[in-house]
């Protein structure tokens, strides 16, 4: 199926590694010119050169901190200047979660809470505010917010709170922006294989004195597919949501974790 993405443009925040980089790669393969944004420029620049060489598309690295409103505005202005317009925003920049034990109630501090909320929730909102005037001018756009399945489960208090907030923001924006031809969706990854996963598995294997394969097999039991979902699997979902073909999906959440075991969502 032709996703009709050829010639579109996008911003992908948190695009230097992990899920964000996988999304940028898949969009570029579909013919999208992209600005990838992250705080660390060295890794960001290397990722941009790698993706541009692979895809033949324009991939522009923009150093930006989505926790700062002025930095977000500069990022969007630089992206529009470089690419000519902004059709798609993928909000992905966030503090990494799921690699270690979450803090207990007694361990949660104000700083932990506000750092998460400022980057993931307010950061997503800032980016949406900055790009929507450009999308409204052309009567078309796509905003995809990468959240997480902690929105649907307990075990990580701040993680659940931030991901639920992203989903609530998504629906509010969809209702407001839908009449302007702008679809807003949220994608909930679960445990996802990225560049960091081999190190995590190796560390757990050393700690428990077992083979890495045993750790991976145990981790894979957390979903119906019985395998760890790869970042590229998330990217396939996002590429569809970023396309004109996704017009029927607006304001909704798409779970992309391989199937939550023993859970029914409707």
N, C-alpha and C positions, 0 to 999 in steps of 0.2 A: 504494500500500500504506500502510495506517495503521500508523505506527511505535509507536503506543500510548504516546506520550511526553506527551500532554496531562496537565498537572497535576503532572508530575515536577519535581524540583529538582536543581540542579547547581552545582558549583564548577568554574570554568575558570581555572587559573592561567596567567599570561602572557596574560591576556585583553584587554589594552588595544589590541593591534595585531596585524597579521600573521595567522598561522594561528590563534592563540588567539581573536582577535576574530571571525574568520570562523566558527569553531566555535560560539562563543557566539551569533552571529547565527542560525545554522541551528537550533541547539537552541531558541532563543527562538521562531523561526518555527514550530517543531513543538509549541509550547505549554509549554515548560519555563521556569520561573522560575530565574534564574541569579544567582550571585555571581561577579563577575569580579575577579581579584586581579592586582596588579602592584606594582612598587616605586614608580613615579612616579604621584602621585595626580592631577595635572592632566590628563594624557592619559587616564588611567583613568576619571576622572569624566566627561570628555567622551564617551568611548566608551560608558559606561553610559547616559548620557542619549540618545545617538543610537540605541542598540539598543532601548531601552525605547520610544522614540517610534515606531520602525519596526514593532515587533512587538506592542506593547500588553501585553507581559509585564513582570514585575518584574525589573529588572536592578540589582543592588546592587554598587557599587564598594567593594572592601576593599583598602586599602593593606597589602601584606605582602611580606616577603622570605622566600622558601622556603628560603634558606640558613641560616635561624635557626629552631631548634625551637620556641622560645617564640612567635615570630611566627606560625608555622604553627598552633599550638594556638589562638591568638587569632583567626586567620582562620577556622578551622573553627567555633569557638564563635559568632563574629559571624554567619557564614553561617547556621548552624542557628537562631540567634535571629531572624534576619531572615526566613528562608524556612520555618521550622517543622520542617524535616528536611533530610537530604542523601541523595539517591538516586544521584547520579552525580558522579564526580570525573574531570575531564580534566586530567591532568598535562602542562603544556606550557611552564612557565617554565624558561628556559635561556639561557645566553649564546648570542647569535646566531652561527651558523657558515655557511660557504659563500660569504660575500661577498668574501673576500679569500684570498690564498695562505696555507695553513696553515703553521705553523712547521716547520722541518726538525728533524731529531734534535738537532743542536747547539743549536738555538734554544729547545727545550722546557725550561721551568723548572718547579720544584716548584710555584710559585704558579699557573702556567697550569693545571697538572694538577689541583691541589686545588680551584681555583675552579670549574672545569668539573664535577668530580665532586661537589662540595658542593652546587651548585645543581641540576644535572640528575639525578644518581643519588640522592644522599642526600636532596635536596629532594623528589623523587618518593616516596621511601620514607617520609619524615616525613609527607607529606600522606596517604599510604595508611594509615599507622598512626593518624593522627588521625581519619579518617573511618570506618574499618571498624567501630569499636564501634557507631556509629549505624546502619550498614547491617545489622550482625548482629542488632540488636534487631528489625528488621522482616523479616529473612530475605530481603533482596533488595538488590542494588546492582550498579553498573557502574563499573569503573575503567579508563580508557583512557589509556595512556601514549604521548605523542608522542615518537618517537625519531628515526630517520633512516637513510637508505640507506648512510651511511658505515659502518654495522654490517656491510655485506656487501661492502665494497670497501676497497682501500688508498688512500693518498694523504693522509690526515689522521689521524695517529697517535692524538691525544687524542680526536678526533671518533669514530673507530672504537671506541676503548676505552669511551668513555662510552655509546655507543649499544648496543654488545654487552652492557654491564652492565645497561642498562635492560631489554633483552630477557630476560636471565637472571633478573632480579628479577621480571619479569612472570610467567614460568612458575612460579617458586616460590610467588608469591602466589596464582596461580590454583589450584594444587594444594591450598593451605591453606584458601583462602576459598571454593572451589567448593561444598563441602558446606553452606555457609551461604547459598547462593543468590547469591553475588557472583561475577560474571565479571570477569576481568582480561585485557586485551589490549594489544598494542602496535601502533602504526601507524608505518610508516617512510616519511615523505615523502622525495622527492628534491628536485631544484631546483624551487622553488615560487614562483609570482608572488605578491608581496605589495605593500604600499605602498612598500617600499624598492626594488623591482625597477627602475622607470623611472630612478631616480638611478644605480643600478649600471650599467645599460645605457648611459646617457648618458656616464658617466665613462669606460667602456671605449671607447666610440666616439670620444671626444675624444682619448684616449691613443693610439689606433691610427690616427686620421685617417680613419675610415670612417663610414658612416651607421649610426644606431642600429638600423635594420632588419636590417643585415648581422650585427650582434652578436646580435640576438635569434634570427635564423635559425640562426646557429652554435650558440647555446645549446640550441635546440630539437632539435638532432641527437643529444642525449644520451639520448633514450629512444625506445621503439618507436612512440609516438604522434606523434613529431616535432612536438611543441608543448610550450611551457612549461605545466606543470600549475598551475592556479590554486588559491589558498588555499581557495576555496569547494568545489573538487573534493575536497580533504582533508576539509572539513567534512561533506560528504555521507556519506563513509565513517564518520566518527566518529559522526554522528547514528544511523546504523544500529547500530553497535556499542554505543551507549548505550541502545538500546531493548530491550524484552523480546523482540523478534523475533530477537535475536542469541544466544539461549541456546546454540546449537550451536557457537559459537566461544568458546573459553576457553583462555587460556594461550598463544595463538598470535600470530604476527606477520602483519600485513597490509601488503604493500608497496604504496605509493600514489605512485609516481613516474612513471607513464606507461609502465612496462615497461622493465626493465633490458636493454639490448642485449647479445646474445651470452652471456647468463647463464641458467642453469637452476637453479631452487631447488625443492626437493621435500620 
